[in-house]
Amino acid sequence: MFGIAHVIYTSAFGLRPFNLYAGGSCVLLGLFSHWLLGSSLNGIMYYLIVAYICLITFMLWRAIARIQLFDQLWTWTKLCSCFGAVCFVISDLLLALDRFRAPFSYSHQLIMVSYYTAQLLIALSVVDSKLDWTVNYRVIQETDLFKLAEEVRLLKKQVRQRKREEMRRSSSRECLASAASSSSSSSSSSQSQSS
């Protein structure tokens, strides 16, 4: 049942943007979880836990990848989904350690607090999602407008350079033409003086 929830969360978080560093970190976390739990599992439980580790790490990766702090495409709803996914991983890891490795004191309280925190944060991540989309759309639009303005500026600069080059060519042609006409007029005046 939890695996189905993680598939649904993952689809809600989306597959873009593709953040390779976050994905690599999540794979390392998954491998660490497997290392912690693998020796205490046997039979079909081993394969089920490995599949679950893959699902939850994939969900964590997609939640983390949504946050783009340096591109200014993050909002509090994306932060809620990210921290909710982290709390979910913590909750499930604590549960697995308690069930399959070694029971520890206050395990039930820690598991439930992290689980309900995860659910709350993921639920909050859908609040104001339309505002979220509008803000991100405006940021993208403004970015596109800045790019467009830069392209227009570059095109204007190219047009000015072409006009200057044409003016230089036309002025050099005029100079050549006037030099040619003055040399031809001076040669014709010298011919008229000699006759």
C-alpha positions as CSV (number, residue, x, y, z in Angstrom):
1,M,0.0,0.0,0.0
2,F,2.8,2.4,0.8
3,G,4.5,1.6,-2.4
4,I,1.4,2.7,-4.3
5,A,1.4,5.9,-2.3
6,H,5.0,6.6,-3.3
7,V,4.2,6.0,-7.0
8,I,1.4,8.5,-6.7
9,Y,3.6,11.0,-4.9
10,T,6.3,10.6,-7.5
11,S,3.9,11.2,-10.3
12,A,2.6,14.3,-8.5
13,F,6.1,15.6,-8.1
14,G,6.8,15.1,-11.8
15,L,9.8,14.0,-13.7
16,R,11.3,17.4,-14.5
17,P,13.7,19.0,-13.9
18,F,16.2,16.3,-14.0
19,N,18.7,16.9,-11.2
20,L,21.5,14.4,-11.5
21,Y,23.2,15.5,-8.2
22,A,20.1,15.0,-6.2
23,G,19.5,11.6,-7.9
24,G,23.1,10.5,-7.1
25,S,22.6,11.5,-3.5
26,C,19.4,9.6,-3.3
27,V,21.0,6.5,-4.8
28,L,23.7,6.7,-2.2
29,L,21.1,6.9,0.5
30,G,19.3,3.9,-1.0
31,L,22.5,1.9,-1.1
32,F,23.2,2.8,2.5
33,S,19.7,1.7,3.5
34,H,20.2,-1.6,1.7
35,W,23.5,-2.0,3.5
36,L,21.9,-1.4,6.9
37,L,19.0,-3.8,6.3
38,G,20.2,-6.3,3.7
39,S,21.9,-8.7,6.2
40,S,18.8,-9.0,8.4
41,L,16.4,-9.8,5.6
42,N,15.8,-13.2,3.9
43,G,13.5,-14.8,1.4
44,I,10.9,-12.7,-0.3
45,M,11.2,-9.9,2.2
46,Y,14.6,-9.1,0.9
47,Y,13.3,-8.5,-2.6
48,L,10.2,-6.6,-1.4
49,I,12.4,-4.3,0.8
50,V,14.8,-3.7,-2.1
51,A,11.9,-2.8,-4.4
52,Y,10.5,-0.5,-1.7
53,I,13.9,1.2,-1.2
54,C,14.0,1.8,-4.9
55,L,10.5,3.3,-4.9
56,I,11.0,5.6,-1.9
57,T,14.4,6.8,-3.1
58,F,13.0,7.6,-6.5
59,M,10.1,9.6,-4.8
60,L,12.7,11.4,-2.6
61,W,14.8,12.3,-5.7
62,R,11.8,13.7,-7.5
63,A,10.8,15.8,-4.5
64,I,14.3,17.2,-4.1
65,A,14.8,17.8,-7.8
66,R,11.8,20.2,-7.8
67,I,13.7,22.7,-5.7
68,Q,15.9,24.9,-7.8
69,L,17.2,27.4,-5.3
70,F,19.7,29.2,-7.6
71,D,17.2,29.5,-10.5
72,Q,14.6,31.2,-8.3
73,L,12.0,28.5,-9.2
74,W,11.2,27.4,-5.7
75,T,8.3,28.1,-3.5
76,W,7.2,27.1,0.0
77,T,5.0,24.4,-1.5
78,K,8.0,22.7,-3.2
79,L,9.9,23.0,0.1
80,C,7.0,21.3,1.9
81,S,7.0,18.4,-0.6
82,C,10.8,18.1,-0.3
83,F,10.9,18.1,3.5
84,G,7.8,15.8,3.5
85,A,9.6,13.3,1.4
86,V,12.7,13.5,3.6
87,C,10.5,12.9,6.7
88,F,8.8,9.9,4.9
89,V,12.2,8.4,4.2
90,I,13.2,8.9,7.9
91,S,10.0,7.3,9.1
92,D,10.3,4.3,6.8
93,L,14.0,3.8,7.7
94,L,13.2,4.0,11.4
95,L,10.4,1.5,10.9
96,A,12.6,-0.9,9.0
97,L,15.4,-0.7,11.5
98,D,13.0,-1.3,14.3
99,R,11.3,-4.3,12.6
100,F,14.2,-6.0,10.8
101,R,17.4,-4.9,12.6
102,A,17.0,-4.2,16.3
103,P,14.1,-2.6,18.2
104,F,15.0,0.6,19.9
105,S,13.4,2.7,22.6
106,Y,10.8,5.3,21.6
107,S,10.7,3.8,18.1
108,H,6.9,4.0,17.9
109,Q,6.9,7.7,18.8
110,L,9.7,8.6,16.4
111,I,8.2,6.7,13.6
112,M,4.7,8.2,14.0
113,V,5.9,11.8,14.5
114,S,8.1,11.6,11.3
115,Y,5.3,9.8,9.4
116,Y,2.6,12.3,10.3
117,T,5.0,15.2,9.7
118,A,5.7,13.8,6.2
119,Q,2.0,13.4,5.5
120,L,1.3,17.0,6.7
121,L,4.1,18.5,4.6
122,I,3.1,16.6,1.5
123,A,-0.5,17.6,1.9
124,L,0.6,21.2,2.4
125,S,2.6,21.0,-0.8
126,V,-0.6,21.1,-2.9
127,V,-2.0,24.1,-1.2
128,D,-1.8,27.2,-3.4
129,S,-0.4,25.1,-6.3
130,K,-2.1,27.4,-8.7
131,L,-0.3,30.4,-7.2
132,D,2.8,28.3,-7.3
133,W,2.3,27.8,-11.1
134,T,1.5,31.4,-11.6
135,V,4.7,32.6,-9.8
136,N,6.9,30.2,-11.7
137,Y,5.2,31.0,-15.0
138,R,5.8,34.7,-14.4
139,V,9.5,34.1,-13.5
140,I,9.8,32.1,-16.7
141,Q,8.1,34.8,-18.7
142,E,10.3,37.5,-17.2
143,T,13.3,35.4,-17.9
144,D,12.1,35.0,-21.5
145,L,11.5,38.7,-21.7
146,F,15.0,39.4,-20.5
147,K,16.4,37.0,-23.1
148,L,14.2,38.6,-25.8
149,A,15.3,42.1,-24.8
150,E,19.0,40.9,-24.9
151,E,18.4,39.5,-28.4
152,V,16.8,42.7,-29.6
153,R,19.7,44.7,-28.2
154,L,22.2,42.5,-30.0
155,L,20.2,42.8,-33.2
156,K,20.2,46.6,-33.0
157,K,23.9,46.5,-32.4
158,Q,24.4,44.4,-35.5
159,V,22.2,46.7,-37.5
160,R,24.2,49.8,-36.4
161,Q,27.5,48.0,-37.3
162,R,26.1,47.1,-40.7
163,K,25.0,50.8,-41.3
164,R,28.5,52.0,-40.2
165,E,30.1,49.5,-42.6
166,E,27.8,50.6,-45.4
167,M,28.5,54.3,-44.6
168,R,32.3,53.6,-44.7
169,R,31.9,51.7,-48.0
170,S,29.8,54.4,-49.5
171,S,32.1,57.2,-48.2
172,S,35.1,55.3,-49.6
173,R,33.3,54.8,-52.9
174,E,32.5,58.5,-52.9
175,C,36.1,59.4,-52.1
176,L,37.2,57.1,-54.9
177,A,34.6,58.5,-57.2
178,S,35.5,62.1,-56.3
179,A,39.2,61.3,-56.6
180,A,38.6,59.6,-59.9
181,S,36.5,62.6,-61.1
182,S,39.1,65.1,-59.8
183,S,41.9,63.2,-61.5
184,S,39.9,63.0,-64.7
185,S,39.0,66.7,-64.5
186,S,42.6,67.6,-63.8
187,S,43.7,65.4,-66.7
188,S,41.1,67.0,-69.0
189,S,42.1,70.5,-67.8
190,S,45.7,69.7,-68.5
191,Q,44.8,68.4,-71.9
192,S,42.8,71.6,-72.6
193,Q,45.7,73.7,-71.5
194,S,48.1,71.8,-73.7
195,S,46.0,72.4,-76.8
